[in-house]
Structure formats: C-alpha cells, structure tokens
Amino acid sequence: MNNMAPARRGLTWLGLAAAGVLGARALARRARRMELAGAVVVVTGGSRGLGLALAREFGRLGARVAVCARDPNELLRARDDLIRRGVDAVTIPCDVTRPAEVEALMGAVVERWGRIDVLVNNAGVIDVGPLDTMTLDDFDRAMATNFWAALHGTLAVLPVMRDQGLGRIVNIASIGGKLSLPHLLPYSASKFALVGLSEGLRAELGGDGVLVTTVCPGLMRTGSPRNATFKGRHRAEYAWFSVADSLPGVSMAVDRAAQQIVRACRDGVAEVVLSAPAKLAATVHGLAPGLVAQGLGLVNRLLPGPGGVGTRGVPGHQSQSAVTRSWLTALGDEAARRHNQIPPRQA
C-alpha cells in the first residue's frame, strides 16, 4: 500500500502540470486576441468570392473594411453589397502586382481611417491544364499575383503596423501550397512560395506585435471556376474543376470558411487548413509524401490530356458544357451568384 503513495503523488503533480500548461496556453491565446470591432481591415481581391465573404464577415463583427480589386464594376457591386449589410466599407481600384499602386492603396486607407490593423492577402489567379499547355508567362503571372503581390502588400503595411505595435497579416495560400496538384502547377508553385514566405514572416515579425496567419484552404464553393483560366481541352478541364468545386463533402461552403479564417486572424493562429479532405491530404502527405505523389499520379491519368486550344487560356464561363450546366454544379452556380462572380448581364 505504501508503494502506491508515490505513484499517486506523481499523478497529482502530472495533472497539475498539465493544468498549468493548458492554463498558460489559454492565457496566451487571450493575450493574442485582437478586438475586431472598430479595427481597420484591408482585403485584396475582395470584390468577389472568398475575398468578398471575408469582407462581409469582418464587417459583421464591426470592422471597417477597405476592399481592392482591378475591376471597377466588380468593386461597385461589392461596395453596394457591403453597404447594404451595414458595413463601413470603401472600395479602391488597385493592381496588387504593381508595388506603387499597393503603396497608394495603403496610404489611402491610412488617410481615411488613421491606421491599418489587418491585411488579408487574398488576391490570386488560377490556370488549369496539363504541363504541356503551360507557358513561362503562366508561371510568371501566378507568381506575380499569388506570391509577389502578397509580399508587396506586406512590405507596404509593415511600417504602419510597426508604428502601432500591433497588426495581423493573413495570407490566403492553398492546400496546393502543401502538396502540388496535377494540372495546377503554376498555381501550386506560387502557393508553395507563399506558404514559405508566410511562415518565415510569422517567425520574424512576432516581436513587433505583428502576427501572421497562413491559411491553406481546400476546395471552397466560391463560384470562382467561372473566372479561372482553362487550357488544352478547356471544356473537359472546366468540367472536372467546377464539379469538384461544387460537391458537398469535397468542397466547403465559403461563408463557413470565411468565419474560420476571421476567427483565426482574431486569435493570432499560426496556420489554418480548411476542409476535412484538405486536412487529411496534408496529414497523409506529411507522413508519406511518396505515397501521396503516387496517388496524385493516378489522378493525373484520369484528367484530360493536352490538345484542344493548347496554350491559349479560355475563361471558365466560356468553357461550359452539358456537364457544367447540370445539377452537378448547382451549388457552385448558386455560390457564384451570391458572391459577385457573375455580372448582372450574365446572371
């Protein structure tokens, strides 16, 4: 019986230590949390899709939101949408691949509201097709928008956040930045670069009070395939991409994704992988990358081969077929209408 006493004491101390660790983590999370009511948020590529959903969610929580994009008509519709929802919002035309325009964007936001608390680097492009249809220009364009634009935004906003001693930077990468997906090589390469940049920025900027969150979503129902670019057998490429992007269980509702991203930003979380399939893929890839590569090789055999329009890119909305006009894409089509992916004349 006496031999049991040390064991019980050991378990007691172990329990107290575990409770202390959990308590310390809870206190650290609370200390990192940012109050979003009244905060100033900049969302690049915020006129449609995930960017617009994020602007709505930040605004719902009381933030003041500046949205930028290249298309002035999309921006007008986004501004009207946000104002109807009671969001204190401003829309600013900006090509985020041009550093001077990004500097001007940040300057305009500071002039209007006096500060910038959150930057969401969301702007991105997607080219879909086999490697034989991709050109160096496709890789350059993907890097310019998906990687360099995020760096331009970060460098432009950092002086403001450092002066404040507080800030959040949210980089919208992709599960394609964790494992490289066939028929998305320029996209995946640029998202891998963004993940590396984002993780390094978090390590370097924490001491300045600036916390960086890396977001790696899987497929989301944003309606974005309509505005992606498809090559080779573009109708077949658009069919598989838009169907996968629409199916529940495979894709995630964009409103739910936006809520999780905003919560991660508020709490200063380091990384978020969104959707159960994406989490599973990232976990298996981390444990057995060779096995995942073999599996993706099998997937590649099922995807359309080269041919068709070759290296010429065709927008998704010009790549329709009987498959993409069927019930298989109904949820994606609804998301496109709700998230400003379709101009009124097309809707």
C-alpha positions in Angstrom: 0.0 0.0 0.0 2.8 2.4 0.8 4.2 1.9 -2.7 1.0 3.4 -4.1 1.5 6.8 -2.4 4.5 8.0 -4.6 2.6 6.9 -7.7 -0.5 8.9 -6.6 1.7 11.9 -5.9 3.3 11.6 -9.3 -0.1 11.5 -11.0 -1.2 14.5 -9.0 1.8 16.5 -10.0 1.4 15.4 -13.6 -2.2 16.6 -13.5 -1.3 19.9 -12.0 1.5 20.4 -14.6 -1.0 19.6 -17.4 -3.5 22.0 -16.0 -0.8 24.7 -15.7 0.2 24.2 -19.4 -3.4 24.4 -20.5 -4.0 27.4 -18.4 -0.9 29.1 -19.8 -2.0 28.4 -23.3 -5.4 29.8 -22.7 -3.9 33.0 -21.2 -1.6 33.3 -24.2 -4.5 32.9 -26.6 -6.4 35.6 -24.7 -3.5 37.9 -24.8 -3.1 37.4 -28.6 -6.7 38.1 -29.3 -7.5 41.2 -31.3 -10.7 43.2 -30.9 -12.2 43.4 -34.4 -14.9 45.9 -33.6 -13.6 49.2 -35.0 -10.5 47.6 -36.5 -9.4 48.6 -40.0 -9.1 45.7 -42.4 -7.7 45.7 -46.0 -8.7 42.8 -48.2 -7.0 42.4 -51.5 -9.0 40.7 -54.3 -12.0 41.4 -52.1 -14.6 42.2 -54.8 -15.8 38.6 -55.2 -15.5 35.1 -54.0 -13.7 34.4 -50.7 -12.4 38.0 -50.5 -15.9 39.4 -50.5 -17.1 36.7 -48.0 -14.2 37.8 -45.7 -15.0 41.5 -46.1 -18.6 40.7 -45.1 -17.5 38.7 -42.1 -15.1 41.3 -40.8 -17.8 43.9 -41.3 -20.3 41.8 -39.5 -18.0 41.9 -36.5 -17.8 45.7 -36.6 -14.6 46.2 -38.5 -14.1 49.0 -41.1 -13.2 47.3 -44.4 -11.2 48.5 -47.4 -11.6 46.2 -50.4 -9.3 46.4 -53.5 -9.5 44.7 -56.9 -8.8 45.6 -60.6 -12.3 45.5 -62.0 -14.1 48.8 -61.2 -17.6 47.3 -62.0 -17.0 44.4 -59.6 -15.9 46.9 -57.0 -19.0 49.0 -57.3 -21.2 45.9 -56.9 -19.1 44.8 -53.9 -19.4 48.2 -52.3 -23.1 48.2 -52.7 -23.3 44.7 -51.2 -21.3 45.7 -48.1 -23.1 49.0 -47.5 -26.5 47.2 -47.7 -25.2 44.9 -44.9 -24.3 47.9 -42.8 -20.5 47.6 -43.2 -18.4 50.7 -43.0 -16.6 50.0 -46.3 -14.6 51.6 -49.0 -13.5 50.1 -52.4 -10.3 51.1 -54.1 -9.1 50.1 -57.5 -5.6 48.5 -57.3 -3.5 46.1 -59.3 -1.6 44.4 -56.5 1.1 43.2 -58.8 2.3 46.9 -59.0 4.1 48.0 -55.9 3.4 51.7 -56.5 -0.4 51.0 -56.6 -0.2 48.9 -53.4 1.7 51.7 -51.6 -1.0 54.1 -52.8 -3.7 51.8 -51.5 -2.3 51.6 -48.0 -1.7 55.3 -48.0 -5.4 56.0 -48.9 -6.6 53.7 -46.1 -4.4 55.3 -43.5 -5.5 58.8 -44.7 -9.1 57.7 -44.3 -9.1 55.8 -41.0 -5.7 56.6 -39.5 -4.4 53.0 -39.1 -4.4 49.5 -40.6 -4.9 46.6 -38.2 -5.4 43.7 -40.6 -4.1 43.0 -44.1 -5.6 40.0 -45.9 -3.5 39.0 -48.9 -6.3 37.2 -50.8 -5.8 38.2 -54.5 -5.0 35.2 -56.7 -5.2 33.7 -60.1 -5.7 30.1 -61.3 -4.6 28.5 -64.6 -5.8 24.9 -65.1 -4.4 22.4 -67.6 -1.6 19.9 -68.1 2.0 21.0 -68.0 2.3 20.8 -71.8 -0.2 23.6 -72.1 1.5 25.9 -69.6 4.0 28.6 -70.7 6.6 30.6 -68.7 4.2 33.5 -68.8 1.7 31.4 -66.9 4.2 30.8 -64.2 5.2 34.4 -64.1 1.6 35.5 -63.8 0.9 33.1 -61.0 4.0 34.2 -59.1 3.2 37.9 -59.7 -0.3 37.7 -58.2 -0.2 34.8 -55.8 3.3 35.5 -54.3 4.8 38.8 -55.2 1.5 40.7 -54.6 1.4 39.4 -51.0 5.0 40.5 -50.4 4.2 44.0 -51.9 1.2 44.3 -49.5 3.2 43.1 -46.5 6.1 45.5 -47.1 3.7 48.4 -47.7 1.7 47.8 -44.5 4.6 46.9 -42.1 5.7 50.4 -41.3 2.1 51.3 -40.2 1.8 48.1 -38.1 5.2 48.5 -36.5 4.4 52.1 -35.5 1.2 50.8 -33.9 3.0 47.9 -32.3 0.0 45.8 -33.4 -1.2 44.1 -36.6 -2.4 41.0 -38.3 -1.4 39.7 -41.7 -3.4 36.9 -43.2 -2.0 35.1 -46.3 -4.5 33.1 -48.2 -2.5 30.2 -49.6 -4.0 26.8 -50.5 -3.8 23.1 -49.9 -1.9 23.4 -53.2 0.8 25.1 -51.2 1.2 21.9 -49.1 1.1 19.3 -51.9 1.5 20.0 -55.6 -1.6 19.2 -57.6 -1.6 18.0 -61.2 -3.0 20.4 -63.8 -2.4 23.3 -61.4 1.4 23.6 -61.5 1.8 27.4 -61.8 -0.8 27.8 -59.1 0.8 25.2 -56.7 4.3 26.5 -57.2 3.3 30.1 -56.3 1.3 28.9 -53.3 4.2 26.9 -52.0 6.3 30.1 -52.2 3.6 32.0 -50.3 3.4 29.4 -47.6 7.2 29.6 -47.1 7.1 33.4 -47.0 4.2 33.4 -44.6 5.8 31.0 -42.1 9.0 33.0 -42.2 7.2 36.3 -41.7 5.5 35.0 -38.6 8.8 34.0 -37.1 10.4 37.4 -37.8 7.5 39.8 -37.1 6.1 38.4 -33.8 8.5 40.6 -31.8 7.0 43.7 -33.5 3.5 42.7 -32.4 2.5 41.6 -35.9 1.1 38.1 -36.1 1.0 36.3 -39.4 -1.6 33.6 -40.2 -1.2 31.2 -43.1 -4.4 29.9 -44.5 -4.5 26.7 -46.6 -8.0 26.0 -47.9 -9.1 23.1 -49.9 -11.9 23.4 -52.4 -14.4 26.1 -51.4 -17.8 26.8 -53.0 -17.0 30.4 -54.1 -18.1 30.1 -57.8 -14.5 31.0 -58.8 -14.1 28.4 -61.6 -16.1 30.8 -63.8 -13.3 33.3 -63.6 -10.3 30.8 -63.7 -8.4 30.2 -66.9 -8.5 26.8 -68.6 -6.1 25.4 -71.3 -5.9 22.5 -73.6 -9.2 20.6 -73.6 -10.7 23.5 -71.8 -14.3 22.3 -71.5 -13.2 19.0 -70.0 -10.8 20.8 -67.6 -13.6 23.2 -66.6 -16.0 20.3 -66.1 -13.8 18.4 -63.5 -12.8 21.5 -61.7 -16.2 23.1 -61.4 -17.9 19.8 -60.4 -15.3 19.1 -57.7 -15.7 22.7 -56.6 -19.5 22.3 -56.2 -19.8 18.9 -54.4 -20.6 18.9 -50.7 -18.2 16.8 -48.7 -15.5 17.6 -51.3 -15.8 21.4 -51.2 -16.5 23.7 -48.3 -19.1 26.5 -48.0 -17.2 29.8 -48.4 -19.2 31.5 -45.7 -18.1 28.9 -43.2 -14.5 29.2 -44.4 -14.6 33.0 -44.0 -15.8 32.6 -40.4 -13.0 30.3 -39.6 -10.4 32.5 -41.2 -11.6 35.6 -39.4 -11.6 33.8 -36.1 -8.0 32.6 -36.7 -7.0 36.1 -37.6 -8.6 37.5 -34.4 -6.9 34.8 -32.3 -3.5 35.1 -34.0 -3.4 31.5 -35.0 -0.3 30.5 -37.0 -1.9 28.2 -39.6 -5.3 27.0 -40.6 -6.0 24.2 -43.1 -9.7 24.3 -44.1 -12.0 21.4 -45.0 -11.7 17.8 -43.9 -10.3 16.5 -47.2 -7.6 19.1 -47.2 -6.6 18.3 -43.6 -6.5 14.6 -44.4 -4.4 15.3 -47.5 -1.9 17.5 -45.6 -1.6 15.0 -42.8 -1.0 12.0 -45.1 1.4 14.0 -47.2 3.4 14.9 -44.1 3.6 11.2 -43.1 4.0 9.6 -46.6 4.8 12.1 -49.3 5.8 9.3 -51.7 2.5 7.6 -51.3 0.6 10.8 -52.0 2.7 11.5 -55.1 1.8 8.1 -56.4 -1.8 8.7 -55.7 -1.7 12.1 -57.5 0.0 10.4 -60.4 -3.0 8.1 -60.7 -5.3 11.1 -60.5 -3.3 12.8 -63.3 -4.1 9.8 -65.6 -7.8 10.5 -65.2 -7.5 14.1 -66.1 -7.8 15.5 -69.7 -4.7 15.3 -71.8 -3.3 18.2 -73.9 -4.9 19.3 -77.2 -7.9 21.5 -77.7 -6.9 25.2 -77.5 -3.4 24.3 -76.5 -1.6 27.1 -74.6 -4.4 29.6 -75.2 -6.3 30.3 -72.0 -10.1 30.4 -72.0 -12.2 31.7 -69.1 -14.4 29.2 -67.3 -17.6 31.0 -68.2 -16.7 30.4 -71.9 -15.9 26.7 -71.3 -19.4 25.5 -70.5 -20.7 22.0 -71.4 -23.7 19.8 -70.7 -21.9 18.6 -67.5 -21.3 22.1 -66.2 -24.9 23.1 -66.9 -26.3 20.2 -64.9 -27.3 19.6 -61.2 -23.7 18.6 -60.6 -22.6 22.3 -60.4 -25.8 23.7 -58.9 -24.2 24.6 -55.5 -21.2 26.3 -57.3 -23.5 28.2 -59.6 -25.5 29.5 -56.6 -22.3 30.5 -54.9 -21.2 32.4 -58.0 -24.4 34.4 -57.9 -24.2 35.1 -54.2 -20.5 36.1 -54.2 -20.4 38.5 -57.2 -18.7 36.1 -59.6 -21.4 36.7 -62.3 -22.0 40.2 -63.8 -25.8 41.0 -63.8 -26.0 40.7 -67.6 -24.7 37.1 -67.4 -26.8 36.2 -64.4 
